[in-house]
Amino acid sequence: MNYIHNKDMFEYRQLEALGAVIEYGGFDKAAEKLGLTQSAVTHRIKHLETYAGQPLLIRSNPPVPTQEGLPFYSHYKKMRLLEKDLKAEIGKEEVSTALSLGVNASTLGSWFLPVLRNIMDHTLIDLHVGEAKVVHNLLQQGELAGCISIRSKSTRGCYVEYLGQLVLRCVASWDFKRRFFSQGINADDMKKAPVVLFHKDSQMMRMFQKNVLNEKPFDVPTHIVPPQYEYFEMISSGRAYGFIPEPFFNLHQVEKELIDLSPLSPIIIPQYWHRWGIESELLELLTAEIRQAAKDNLQQSPGASATY
């Protein structure tokens, strides 16, 4: 894909140099990976910056793309995905390239695991788990090929599709309820009872306070426990209360002696699939897996239609 260089064009190898510096964390490592000298990598990136008319890299350790460099890096990653499709189609052996995806912890723990199991037969996966806003920002920056988000608006150059609603239950052990919420869950008792969240940026508690209790957000004692198994163990062992997907609660309610603290008012979270708006067999396969898993596991109700 090497084009004749002039002021109105750039070469793919220049884009490749930029991507390699970002992904491998430095000019020296990028040069080693590409089989070039460090000066050659620097030269290619400078040519690309001349084409752009502005710096595309912050020369930090490790180097990171500037705001202007993000679209170039995103374009590079899309080209890599299309190359992967082409090599698969013509039967040429592909150097392992991971497909980068983003989900939040509740999505991963409730319905996304079957998607991963099936798609891993076709590609390596680089999974980013974090708050929906964080993974959506990574998609906008070109770091991810797709993500599950609560946002209905499509990002420029991306496709978005409504999948359904994830229902979360506010759950505790019976013993925990007796100790902290004997009269039912309320704002005063919540200020004394420890909750467990996946990470400090989680919006679950604030959503519950606002949408279920009709209260302005207020601080509560909070444990931060990211791993799925340990998070659930904190709840089932009576150390804290927390929010878990309804199917998971239904599965373990009797065995773990759990109770829904707000049975009439769950948290309802819309789920949208955002992906690059390019024609890719791998992305189409992944999208089909996501649609099926969503149909099997999410509450289906009207939502925004798929858009670019």
SEKOL-67116 format. One line per field, with one value per residue (C-alpha): residue in three letters; x, y, z. Coordinates in Angstrom, 3 decimals, decimal comma. Layout:
N
type c(ALA  ...)
px c(X  ...)
py c(Y  ...)
pz c(Z  ...)
This chain:
308
type c(MET  ASN  TYR  ILE  HIS  ASN  LYS  ASP  MET  PHE  GLU  TYR  ARG  GLN  LEU  GLU  ALA  LEU  GLY  ALA  VAL  ILE  GLU  TYR  GLY  GLY  PHE  ASP  LYS  ALA  ALA  GLU  LYS  LEU  GLY  LEU  THR  GLN  SER  ALA  VAL  THR  HIS  ARG  ILE  LYS  HIS  LEU  GLU  THR  TYR  ALA  GLY  GLN  PRO  LEU  LEU  ILE  ARG  SER  ASN  PRO  PRO  VAL  PRO  THR  GLN  GLU  GLY  LEU  PRO  PHE  TYR  SER  HIS  TYR  LYS  LYS  MET  ARG  LEU  LEU  GLU  LYS  ASP  LEU  LYS  ALA  GLU  ILE  GLY  LYS  GLU  GLU  VAL  SER  THR  ALA  LEU  SER  LEU  GLY  VAL  ASN  ALA  SER  THR  LEU  GLY  SER  TRP  PHE  LEU  PRO  VAL  LEU  ARG  ASN  ILE  MET  ASP  HIS  THR  LEU  ILE  ASP  LEU  HIS  VAL  GLY  GLU  ALA  LYS  VAL  VAL  HIS  ASN  LEU  LEU  GLN  GLN  GLY  GLU  LEU  ALA  GLY  CYS  ILE  SER  ILE  ARG  SER  LYS  SER  THR  ARG  GLY  CYS  TYR  VAL  GLU  TYR  LEU  GLY  GLN  LEU  VAL  LEU  ARG  CYS  VAL  ALA  SER  TRP  ASP  PHE  LYS  ARG  ARG  PHE  PHE  SER  GLN  GLY  ILE  ASN  ALA  ASP  ASP  MET  LYS  LYS  ALA  PRO  VAL  VAL  LEU  PHE  HIS  LYS  ASP  SER  GLN  MET  MET  ARG  MET  PHE  GLN  LYS  ASN  VAL  LEU  ASN  GLU  LYS  PRO  PHE  ASP  VAL  PRO  THR  HIS  ILE  VAL  PRO  PRO  GLN  TYR  GLU  TYR  PHE  GLU  MET  ILE  SER  SER  GLY  ARG  ALA  TYR  GLY  PHE  ILE  PRO  GLU  PRO  PHE  PHE  ASN  LEU  HIS  GLN  VAL  GLU  LYS  GLU  LEU  ILE  ASP  LEU  SER  PRO  LEU  SER  PRO  ILE  ILE  ILE  PRO  GLN  TYR  TRP  HIS  ARG  TRP  GLY  ILE  GLU  SER  GLU  LEU  LEU  GLU  LEU  LEU  THR  ALA  GLU  ILE  ARG  GLN  ALA  ALA  LYS  ASP  ASN  LEU  GLN  GLN  SER  PRO  GLY  ALA  SER  ALA  THR  TYR)
px c(0,000  2,889  1,839  3,950  4,758  3,669  2,191  -1,344  -0,627  1,021  2,397  0,996  4,465  4,474  1,165  2,609  5,581  3,278  1,177  4,229  5,708  2,416  1,775  5,301  5,987  8,995  10,959  13,613  11,081  9,099  12,263  13,118  9,599  9,553  13,110  14,244  16,712  15,392  16,243  14,128  11,123  11,657  11,966  8,681  6,774  8,192  6,981  3,524  3,561  4,567  1,556  -0,703  0,832  1,113  2,698  1,041  3,045  3,862  7,488  6,976  7,947  6,074  5,054  1,318  -0,683  -1,659  -5,328  -4,537  -2,702  -5,646  -7,485  -4,287  -3,802  -7,463  -7,107  -4,012  -5,871  -8,788  -6,367  -4,818  -8,227  -8,989  -5,600  -6,478  -9,706  -7,852  -5,174  -7,832  -9,689  -6,645  -5,360  -2,207  -0,916  -1,644  0,714  -1,375  -3,168  -5,589  -9,018  -9,474  -12,892  -14,324  -17,073  -18,020  -17,833  -21,600  -21,863  -18,927  -20,309  -23,855  -23,980  -20,763  -18,657  -20,306  -19,470  -15,805  -15,697  -17,081  -15,086  -11,814  -11,999  -11,386  -9,065  -7,058  -8,863  -7,527  -10,360  -10,611  -12,926  -13,987  -16,762  -18,902  -17,741  -14,082  -14,355  -16,457  -13,706  -11,195  -13,360  -13,431  -9,637  -9,274  -7,985  -10,926  -12,646  -15,885  -17,462  -20,678  -21,931  -24,969  -24,718  -27,125  -25,353  -22,898  -19,296  -18,030  -17,073  -18,766  -21,925  -24,245  -26,972  -29,407  -29,269  -31,670  -31,677  -29,471  -31,369  -29,292  -30,505  -29,416  -28,538  -27,327  -27,220  -30,108  -27,721  -26,476  -30,050  -30,905  -27,885  -28,149  -31,539  -33,977  -36,602  -35,856  -33,280  -33,245  -30,832  -30,038  -29,062  -27,128  -24,774  -23,716  -23,820  -20,794  -21,418  -19,025  -18,380  -16,151  -14,181  -14,175  -15,702  -18,742  -22,047  -24,207  -24,692  -25,509  -27,990  -29,666  -29,873  -31,286  -33,575  -34,743  -34,613  -35,305  -32,423  -29,578  -26,337  -24,669  -21,528  -21,680  -18,976  -17,544  -15,316  -13,631  -13,185  -12,653  -12,495  -15,876  -15,553  -14,241  -16,871  -19,677  -17,976  -18,060  -21,842  -22,648  -20,450  -22,311  -19,450  -21,300  -24,266  -23,934  -25,388  -25,481  -27,218  -30,686  -29,915  -26,925  -29,044  -31,777  -29,193  -27,608  -30,413  -31,401  -27,969  -26,245  -29,252  -29,457  -32,242  -33,183  -33,198  -35,361  -37,419  -39,832  -37,141  -34,151  -31,575  -32,243  -29,232  -29,557  -26,934  -25,612  -23,015  -20,612  -18,104  -15,993  -18,093  -15,981  -16,814  -14,987  -15,891  -14,487  -16,541  -19,657  -19,093  -18,587  -21,722  -23,788  -22,502  -23,336  -26,860  -27,573  -26,172  -28,144  -31,336  -30,803  -29,860  -31,122  -34,583  -35,924  -37,741  -37,881  -34,662  -32,802  -32,343  -28,953  -27,218  -23,902)
py c(0,000  2,369  5,472  7,976  10,584  14,176  16,847  15,535  11,888  9,736  6,223  3,309  2,560  5,996  5,173  1,802  3,512  5,761  2,794  0,754  3,550  3,904  0,179  -0,865  2,128  3,725  4,429  1,804  -0,988  0,033  -0,035  -3,522  -4,788  -3,279  -4,324  -0,721  1,665  4,084  6,989  5,442  5,216  8,829  9,902  8,218  9,798  13,232  12,841  11,943  14,981  17,163  15,818  16,523  19,936  19,330  16,976  13,563  12,224  13,491  12,440  11,194  7,854  6,016  8,158  8,858  10,312  13,965  14,846  15,370  12,035  9,984  9,852  8,621  5,925  4,899  4,671  2,493  0,032  -0,179  -0,912  -3,709  -5,281  -5,144  -6,735  -9,539  -10,162  -10,174  -12,610  -14,946  -14,793  -15,625  -18,242  -16,402  -17,032  -14,083  -12,793  -12,807  -9,474  -9,033  -7,487  -4,779  -4,612  -2,791  -3,671  -2,757  -5,321  -5,861  -6,607  -8,993  -10,843  -11,141  -11,925  -11,135  -14,180  -16,501  -13,925  -14,029  -17,831  -18,057  -15,244  -16,515  -19,389  -16,810  -14,171  -13,122  -10,691  -7,667  -6,920  -3,624  -3,719  -0,409  2,101  2,538  6,127  5,067  2,296  4,543  7,174  4,483  3,709  7,396  7,502  4,528  2,212  -0,207  -1,791  -1,988  -1,617  -2,134  1,227  2,914  5,701  5,686  8,303  6,978  8,151  9,562  6,721  4,112  2,036  1,708  -0,847  -1,126  -4,562  -4,473  -3,682  -5,071  -5,402  -5,010  -5,957  -4,376  -7,501  -8,560  -11,668  -12,198  -11,703  -8,394  -7,195  -8,003  -6,077  -2,967  -2,825  -4,436  -1,807  -1,894  0,015  3,770  6,717  6,904  3,224  3,342  5,895  3,191  0,047  -0,827  -1,318  -3,039  -1,603  -2,745  0,513  4,031  5,533  3,240  5,070  2,235  3,735  7,202  5,736  3,785  6,803  9,033  6,656  4,295  6,326  9,684  11,144  13,424  11,410  11,067  9,334  5,821  3,466  1,771  -1,238  -1,381  -4,968  -5,294  -9,088  -10,680  -13,674  -11,709  -8,994  -11,537  -13,244  -9,952  -9,848  -13,518  -13,707  -10,789  -8,288  -5,762  -5,242  -4,543  -4,662  -7,825  -8,748  -10,226  -13,584  -14,063  -13,193  -15,624  -18,365  -17,959  -16,490  -19,711  -21,336  -18,213  -17,035  -13,652  -11,092  -8,303  -5,117  -3,253  -5,882  -3,401  -0,991  -2,540  -0,506  -0,664  -0,074  0,165  -1,747  -0,505  -2,123  0,396  -0,704  0,710  1,445  -0,601  -3,768  -6,542  -10,229  -10,505  -7,570  -8,946  -12,312  -10,629  -8,504  -11,633  -13,276  -10,144  -9,938  -13,547  -13,259  -10,056  -11,700  -14,617  -12,610  -9,022  -7,651  -6,730  -3,410  -0,557  1,368  3,466  1,860  1,002  4,037  5,211)
pz c(0,000  -0,631  -2,485  -4,382  -1,761  -2,270  -0,064  -0,585  0,236  2,839  2,720  4,677  6,040  7,705  9,390  10,377  12,029  14,035  15,162  16,120  18,272  20,142  20,553  21,504  23,714  22,008  18,835  19,586  20,187  17,112  14,999  16,259  15,514  12,005  11,184  10,695  12,232  14,816  12,534  9,753  12,077  13,145  9,507  8,528  11,385  10,593  6,999  8,320  10,618  7,669  5,787  8,788  9,373  13,121  15,675  15,896  18,839  22,302  22,727  26,298  27,813  26,474  23,478  23,155  20,266  20,311  19,858  16,177  16,062  17,344  13,973  12,280  14,925  14,640  10,845  11,264  13,506  11,079  8,244  10,328  10,835  7,112  6,407  8,819  6,879  3,558  4,730  6,071  2,751  0,631  3,073  4,018  7,511  9,792  12,455  15,640  16,107  18,978  18,516  21,157  22,834  25,838  28,342  31,883  34,684  34,951  31,229  31,337  34,355  33,071  29,353  27,460  28,405  25,821  23,156  24,143  24,200  20,676  19,081  20,590  18,110  15,378  16,856  19,867  22,190  24,067  26,519  28,407  31,438  32,963  33,483  30,342  29,885  30,006  27,414  25,171  25,267  24,262  21,240  20,285  20,535  18,202  20,933  20,580  17,596  19,567  22,980  24,907  26,143  27,660  25,072  22,160  20,044  17,512  17,405  14,112  11,798  13,991  13,912  16,932  17,601  20,503  22,175  25,111  28,817  31,576  34,871  38,052  41,509  44,800  46,778  50,229  52,401  54,824  57,742  56,314  55,848  59,477  60,717  58,541  56,822  59,269  58,397  54,662  52,674  53,291  53,054  56,783  57,072  53,793  55,358  57,849  55,711  53,520  49,819  47,403  43,931  41,075  40,953  42,353  39,195  39,279  38,903  40,274  43,726  42,432  39,951  42,757  45,047  42,328  40,422  43,179  46,402  44,709  46,703  45,704  45,618  49,015  50,269  51,715  53,125  50,047  49,372  45,949  44,735  40,945  40,340  39,593  41,898  44,888  44,347  44,589  47,544  49,466  49,008  49,583  52,708  54,315  54,231  52,036  49,758  46,068  42,576  40,487  37,199  37,626  35,911  38,231  41,269  40,227  39,784  43,238  45,362  47,152  47,401  48,785  50,837  49,130  49,203  46,812  48,896  46,388  44,511  42,922  41,715  39,934  38,046  34,299  32,053  28,243  26,302  22,946  20,708  19,153  16,506  13,731  10,647  8,263  6,348  8,157  8,269  11,777  13,052  11,346  13,023  16,381  15,893  15,163  18,367  20,376  18,943  19,852  23,382  23,940  22,690  25,073  28,156  28,029  28,629  25,222  24,919  22,390  21,935  19,407  15,999  14,606  13,075  11,692)
